[in-house]
């Protein structure tokens, strides 16, 4: 963060000083975990279900904090933020932090105001803010964008999926006077959420990857999801750039919702930045020709899965917009690696068993992509798909799970293990699609899945593990990896 005094911070967030002279200077990072504090940092006291950050104010000062951002008085130099009226912000704070008195909403609003102030100042002196949204692929694409921009100057991007009302401003406040690029992913669980996040760190470049079925139970339809995802391009300034996946009609239509210049990406002939001659090797690494501006360069990705081609095109478009030559973009994409865990994380054991841990989250689109990746890797090997529930699909849940089970059969997956009764429609779909017997099995929980796999997985098998986060199927992947210590 840029250096600010507690008095300046109080003015920015509309708070008041407590036990502070006001000249105390924040020179370190902004943290909501007292264990992460460095000397000169600002501690954000957030209430939660298991602990209240206000109770750690003194601990934060002992760790070298310059002050505390708090909703109530604490025994430390602090800025006390004003309360917020009850409403949507209050409700979302309760869902995020677990508090019930609205104090979390007040602190989050203050954190957002502080981030907005810092980003606005830095944008005036050369910071480029890039925002990414979509139903799937946000985190992987954010990681790719960061890697193609880093050679141009200091770049800040969130670890993992820090993409909500807490992670978004926290990441923005990692930027300082040296930072040239701030790459952010924006998520939503309802209308207005992306617009609110975009107001915290106003982007100059905004990318929309796709509109799928993730959270359709909350939005009502894919069109409802598209309306919310499009809030990102609506937030762009007239001199900004909207990068849109023109292979997705709902995303392509967002061109009418922005005053920014539009750059289309995709595999179709109308895309400004496109992939041609896409092919996969036996490890599901994609090679393609990157075409833009009348130039062409070959790219071979180190990431696993053909679905990363679209993510790479978005990253390429961002890099081209900030002045990177096409050949350099292709080279950087070819060296980019997976940075966030449990997203097509590939481990090969000493006995040759390969585990594809894609257990961070799941929706119908990402599940189909993962199954196709599994199929592309197993022409000569036995394949296992260990799948769990896809959450928040509303009335479409049964049919969506049924479709995935049937797809596993059509892709010739050797064995399907469905974990949990909530995902049972996958097992039923697979059983009805083909003359399967023991090829598909429904097990009650992760322990049962691990026991079955330990008993039946053979050397050189490939095992895909995927489900929504709540299913905790990473426990299955972790157990398989630990079986012989990995390789």
N, C-alpha and C positions, 0 to 999 in steps of 0.2 A: 504494500500500500504506500501511497505517498505520505510523507510525514505531516501529521496534523496534531495540534494540541487538543486536550480534552475540551477546552472552551470552544474551539472551532467545531469539534464533533458535536457538542451540545447544540450549537447554532444550526448545524446541518440537519440534525434529526429532530429538532424542536424539543430537546430535553433540558434538564437542569443539572447543575453540578452538585455533587454531594461529597463531602470530605475531600474536596479538591480545590486547589488554587486556580486551576484553569490552564496554567502554563505547562503542566505535565505533557510531555511530547511522546506521541506514539510513533516509534521508529521501526517496529517489528511487524509481524503478521497478525492478522485478526483470526482468533481461534475460538471455537465453542467447546473444545476439549482442553481442559486445563493441563493435561499431560503433554500437549503439543506446543505449549507456549514457549516462546523464546523471549529473551530480554528485550524490553521495550514494546512488547506486543499489546494488543487490546483483547481482553477476555470478554466474550459474549455469553452472558448468563441466561441460558435457556432452560425453562422447566421441561421435565420429561416424565414418562411413566415410572421410571425406576429411580431417577435422581433429579434434583433441581440444581441447575448450575449456580444459582444464587448462593447455595451452601458451600461453594468452592471458591468464592471470591478471595478469601484470605489465602487459600492455597495458590491461587493464581498470582497474587502479589508476591508471595514467597518465591515463586518461579521466575519473577522478574518482570511481570506485567506492568505496563505504565498506568493502566486503569481498567475499569470494567464498564461494559454497556449492560444496563440492568433495568428491570421493570419495577423494582422496589429497592429501598435503601439497604446497602450492604456495608460491612466493615472494611471499606476500601475506597480510594479515590475513584469516583465513578460518575457516569452520566446516566441519570434516571430518565427513562423515556416516558412519554405521556401514554395513558391508556387508550385503546381503540374501542369504539362502540361495537356492540355485538353485531354480527352479520356474517357474510361469507368468509371474510378474512379470519374471523374468530373461529369459525367452524373448521376451516382448513388448517389453522394452527393446532387445534385440538387433534385433528387426524395426524398431523405431522409430528408434533412434540409430545402429545399426551396430556397437556395441561388442560384444566377445565375452567380457569378463571380469566382467560384472555391475556394473561401476561406474555405467553409465547407469541401471540399475534402482535402485541406491541413491540416486542424485541425484534421480531422478524421484519416488521415495517420499518423500524429504525435501521436495521442492517441493510435493507433495500435502499433506503434513502442515502445512506453513507456510500454504498456501492455506486449508485447513480451519480452522485457528486464526483467521486473519484474517476469513474469512467469518462464522464463528460469533460473533465479537465484534461485527462490524458488524451482523449480523442482530438482535442484542440492542438495537441503537440505531436501528432503523428501516429497514435494508436489506431489500428484497424481491428474492428470487432466483427467476428464472423459467427453467425448463429446457424445451427443445424436442427431441423426437426424432421419427423417422419414416424410412421408406425413401427418401423423396424430399421435397424442398422445405424441408429444415431451415434452410439458409442464407438463402434468400429470406424465410422466415417470421421467422427471428431478426432480420433487418434491418427488416422491417415492424414487429415488436413494439417494437424500439428506437425507431423513429421516432414511434410513437404514444405512447410513454412519456416521451420527452425533454422535452416541454413541462411535465411535472409535476416535473422535477428531474433532476440529473445522472444519466446512464445509461451503463453500461459494457456493451459487447457485443463479441465477437471480430471481428477483421477476417477476411473470407473464411470459410473452414471450419476454424477452429482448434477442433477438437472431439475431440481425443484426449488421451492421458495427459500430453502436453506442453502443447498449446494450451489445454486446459481450466484447469489451475491457473494458467498464465501469465495468462490472461484474468481469472480471479478475483482475482488479485493486482493488477490495475489499479484495483480498487475501493479507495476511501479513505473517510475520515469524512464527506465531502460526498456520496458516492454514494447515491442513493435506489433505483436499480434495477440489478440485475446480470442480464443476459440471456445464457444459455448454450445452445449446441446440443451434444447428446450423441450420439456415434456408437458403433458396436460392430462387432467382427469375431468375436464369440463370446459365449456365455452369461457373465453376470457382469460384462461390461465396463461396461454402463450403470449398474449398481448401484455399481460402484467409483467411477465419475465422479460419481454423485449423492452419494456419501459425502464427496467432496472439497469440494463446494459445495452443501450440502443445500437443495433448492428448496422454496419454499412453494407455487408454482404450477408445475404440470407439464403440458405439452401433447404429445399423441401425434397426429401428422398422418395416418399411413397405414401399412399393412403391405404391402409390395410384394415384388418378387423380387430386389432388390439383395442380394448376398451369399448367395443361397439355396444356392450351392455349399458355403458354409462352415457354414450352419445346418441344411441338410438339407431344409427345407420352409418354407413361409410360416408355418405354425403354430409352428415353431421360432423364426422371426424374431419373431413376436408375443410369445412367451414372454420374449424378451430385451427388446424394446421396452417391454413392460409393467413392467420393473424400475423405470422412472421413476415410475410412479404408485404402486408399492409403497413407494417411498422418501418419499412425501409424508406430512406430519404430519396428525393428525386435523383440525386447523383449516386445512389447506391446501385447494387447489382443483385438481382434475384436469380438464383441458379435452380432450375426446375427440371425434374425428371420427366421429359416429354414422352417417355414410353408409358407413363401412367396418365390416362386421360384426366383423372381428377386433379392431378398435380399440374398438368399442362394448362388446364383451365384457369389456374391461379394467376396467369399472366395478366388477366383482365383486372386483377385486384390490386395491382401495384403501380406506382408511378416510377419505380426504378427500372433500369435497363434489364432486360431478360436474356439470360443465356440458357439454352436448352441443352441437356445432357441425355445420353441414351445410346441405344444401338440402332435406332431407326435413322433413315437418311436425312431427316429434317433436323437432327440434333446438331448444335454448333460444336459441341465437344462430344465425340462419339467413339465407340469401340467397334472395330471391324475384325473379322476373322478370329473370333473367340474360340479357343480350344482349351481342353483340360488335359493334364498329364495323369499318370496313375495315382498321384498323391493329391489330386483335386486342386492343384495349383493352376490358375488361369494364365494363359498367354493371349495377348490381343494387340492389335494395332491401335494406338491412340492417335486420333485424327482431329485436328483443329487448325483453323486459319490457313488452310492449304498445305499444312505440314503433316508429317506422319512419323511416328516412332514406335518401336515394339516395346511392350511392357510384359514382364513375367512377374506375377505377384508371388510373394512368399506366404501370403495368407491362404487359408484353406477354404475352398468353396467358390463356385461360379458367381454366387450372389455378390461377392466382393468387387466384381467388375463395375457394377453401378456405383458402389461406394467410392471406388478409385476414380471414376469419371468426375464425381462431384469434387473430390479433393483436387483433381487436375484442374478443373475449371476455376476453383478458388486460387490456386497457385498461378495460373495464367493471368488472372485478373490483377494480381499484385506485381506482375512483371517478370515472372519466371519463364525462361525459354522452354519450349516444348521438350527438347531433348533432356534438359535438366529435370523437368517434371517426370518424364518417363524413368529416368535413372533413380530418382528418389522414391517413386512408387515401387520400383523393383527391390529396394532395400528396406522398405517399411516392414515392421513387424507388429505382431499382436501385442498391445500394451495393457489391455483390460482382461481380467481373469474370467474364466468360465464362458468364453465366447469362442467356439471352435478351437479350444485348447487341446492340442494333440500331444499325447504321450504314448510312446512305444515301450512296452516292458521288455525285459530280457528274454522272455519266451516268445516274443514277436506279437503279442496281443497289443493292438492299438486302441486307445480310448480317445474318443472325440467328446470332450466335455463341453457341451453347449447348454449347460444347465442354468445359466443366469436368468433367462426368461424365455417365454414362448408365446407365439400367436400363430394362427393358421399359415400365414405367409412365411414366417421364419421356420416353422416346422417343416413345411414343404421343401424349403431351400436346404435344410439340414438333411432330410431324407435323400434328396437328390445328390447331395455331396457324398453321403454314405454309399449310395449305389455306384457313384463314379469311381469309388476307391476299392470296390470289392468284386470286380469282374472275376477274379480268380481266388477270392477269399470268402470265408463265411462271414455274414454280417448279422449284427444284433442291433435292434432299435429298442432302447429302454426309454419309454415315453410316459410322461405324466400329464396332469391336467393343464389345460390352457385356460387361464382365468379371465373373468370379466367379459364373457362373450354373450351374456344375456340369453335371449330366446334362441339364439343360433348355436348354443353350446353343444347340444346333442348332435346336431347334423354336422357341425364342424369337426367334432371328435370322430364321428363315424367316417367322414371323408378322409381323415388322416390315416385311419386304420386301413381303409381300402387302398389308399395310395401306397402304403407299405407293401401290400400284396403286389400291386401292379409294378413296383420297382424291384420286385424279386428279393426283398429283404428276407434273409434266411429265417430269423427268429424275431418275433415281436414280444416284448415284455411290457405290459401296461401296468402302471403302478397307481393304485388307489381307485376306489369306487367312483370318484368324480370323473375319472377318465375312462370308465368302463365301455363307453360307446366306441372307443377306438378298437377294443378287443372284439366287440360285436360286429363292427364294420368289417374288420379283417376276416372274421369267421364267415361272414355272408358273401364277401367278395370272391373268395376262392375256396377250394376244398381243403381248407386248413384244419389240422387237428392240433397237435402239440406245437405247431409252428407259432401259434399265438397263445399267450397265457396272461391271465389277470391275477396279479398278486396284491395283497392288501397294503403293503407299506415298503419302505426302503430296505428294511432289514430282510424281508422276504425276497426282495429283488437281489440283494447281495448274495444271499444264500443260494439262490437258484443259479446265478452267474458263476459263483465259485465252483459249483458242482458240474457245470456243463460247458463253460467257455474253454476252448481248446487253443493251443498255440497258433498264432498267426490270424486269429479272428479279429474283426474290427467291431467295436462296440460304440454306438452313439448313445449319449445320455442327454435327454432334453425334456424340459417342462417349464412351466411358470415358476417364478421364484418361490412362491409359497409352498410348493411341493418338496423343496429341499432335496432335489435329486442329485445335487453335487455330493451328497453323502455316498451315493452309489459310485460315482466316478472316483471320489477320493479313495474309497475302499478298494476298488480295482487297481488303482495306481499303486497303492501301498502293498498290494499282494506280494510283490517281489522287490519292492523298493524302486521300481522304475528302471529306466535305462538311460 
